[in-house]
Amino acid sequence: MDLPRFEALMVDLTAKVAGRPLDADLAEWLNREVPADGPEFAAIAQACREAVAAGWMCSREHAGIKYGRVIKAGPATHGFSVDVVDMDEIAGGHHVHPQGEIDMVMPLAGEAKFDGHGAGWCVYPPGSAHTPTVAGGRAFVLYLLPQGAIQFTPAA
């Protein structure tokens, strides 16, 4: 898997969500239209596994979390940035989603869940915040962020 082929997958995916409100209805729609047991989800998950194995995705590490912004927000991805994290039984940094966040949860080992969600999609609305947590195993999580907007909060 190379970056241009991955970008093509993301262009197709972001076209599906462009212009839709980031809310529970979108999560429901994604879980129905791009289900975890479907071919598009499987293709993206396989692309992530190959890219991580090749070393160009999740190439940074901090506090036990491998991560990286794979694609900056731009016209090709309908204004979304694409980030991927590799998390194993760990909580990440608390942050706010000024414009919302769409998460694709790809369990890799055990019964991994991201913020309580197994394989599939969850959506955080604009202005929401959380401490992203993977429990029960290891997972990749792909984040789509409108305009790449994310605000990490200072550690207490």
Summary of the structure (lengths in Angstrom):
residues: 156
radius of gyration: 14.2
end to end distance: 39.5
largest distance: 42.3
contacts: 492
relative contact order: 0.21
helix: 28%
strand: 41%
